[in-house]
Structures are given as structure tokens and as C-alpha cells.
């Protein structure tokens, strides 16, 4: 008996290749989303810690440095949320 040959095998192979590519892209997107979530959590923790430090500081130069740092953290958080 002759072996069955699927006449559209190339189309099926292409479809399987495209599905694997889509799965790879999805995995990359999920990994990037997780990275951004972790960065946002770390950013929030840094802001909370810095706000506590700000309350214990009395020197103007330190307060200015802390304020600049907090502003930078807020900006980084906003940029992460846009991604």
C-alpha cells in the first residue's frame, strides 16, 4: 500500500512554525511584563524608604538631594507604567 502524502504538508509546516513563533513572542512579552512589575514594586519600596528618611533629615542639602531622588523615582515609575 502506498504511503499517504498530505499534499498541503508545506502549509501545515508553515502554520506550525508560525504557532511556535507566536508562543515565543508571547513568552517574551510575559517576561517583559514581569520585569516591569518587579521594577515598579522596587521603585515603590525605594520611594517609601526615602520618604521615611526625609522625615528624619534636618539638613537642607540632604533634603534637596532626597527630593531630587524622589522626583526621579516618580518619573521612572511613570515611564515604567507607560511601557
PLY file of the C-alpha trace (Angstrom):
ply
format ascii 1.0
element vertex 83
property float x
property float y
property float z
element edge 82
property int vertex1
property int vertex2
end_header
0.00 0.00 0.00
1.25 3.44 -0.89
2.05 5.84 1.96
-0.38 8.70 2.34
1.17 12.03 1.42
-0.51 15.17 2.63
-0.45 17.48 -0.36
-0.51 20.59 1.81
2.32 19.50 4.12
4.28 22.70 3.46
1.29 24.77 4.53
0.94 22.69 7.68
4.66 23.07 8.43
4.43 26.84 7.95
1.43 27.00 10.27
3.27 25.05 12.97
6.30 27.31 12.58
4.12 30.41 12.93
2.48 29.00 16.06
5.88 28.34 17.65
6.99 31.86 16.77
3.82 33.29 18.33
4.41 31.26 21.51
7.97 32.59 21.68
6.79 36.18 21.27
4.15 35.66 23.95
6.76 34.31 26.35
8.94 37.37 25.69
6.01 39.71 26.31
5.14 37.96 29.58
8.76 38.14 30.73
8.90 41.87 29.94
5.63 42.44 31.81
7.00 40.61 34.85
10.22 42.66 34.68
8.22 45.91 34.62
6.03 44.78 37.53
9.10 43.97 39.62
10.69 47.30 38.72
7.52 49.13 39.79
7.47 47.27 43.11
11.14 48.09 43.74
10.51 51.71 42.78
7.63 51.94 45.26
9.72 50.41 48.01
12.53 52.89 47.36
10.06 55.77 47.48
8.59 54.56 50.78
12.03 54.17 52.34
13.15 57.56 51.05
10.02 59.24 52.44
10.83 57.81 55.87
14.41 59.08 55.54
13.13 62.52 54.55
11.26 62.80 57.84
14.46 62.18 59.82
16.57 64.72 57.92
17.10 68.29 59.04
19.90 69.46 56.74
18.79 71.44 53.69
21.33 69.85 51.32
20.22 66.37 52.28
16.57 67.33 51.92
17.23 68.69 48.43
19.07 65.52 47.44
16.27 63.36 48.80
13.66 65.44 47.00
15.54 65.11 43.71
15.83 61.36 44.24
12.10 61.03 44.98
11.25 63.05 41.87
13.50 60.81 39.77
11.87 57.69 41.23
8.41 59.07 40.43
9.49 59.81 36.85
10.94 56.30 36.45
7.71 54.84 37.80
5.66 56.81 35.30
7.91 55.69 32.45
7.59 52.06 33.54
3.83 52.35 33.59
3.84 53.70 30.04
5.66 50.58 28.85
0 1
1 2
2 3
3 4
4 5
5 6
6 7
7 8
8 9
9 10
10 11
11 12
12 13
13 14
14 15
15 16
16 17
17 18
18 19
19 20
20 21
21 22
22 23
23 24
24 25
25 26
26 27
27 28
28 29
29 30
30 31
31 32
32 33
33 34
34 35
35 36
36 37
37 38
38 39
39 40
40 41
41 42
42 43
43 44
44 45
45 46
46 47
47 48
48 49
49 50
50 51
51 52
52 53
53 54
54 55
55 56
56 57
57 58
58 59
59 60
60 61
61 62
62 63
63 64
64 65
65 66
66 67
67 68
68 69
69 70
70 71
71 72
72 73
73 74
74 75
75 76
76 77
77 78
78 79
79 80
80 81
81 82
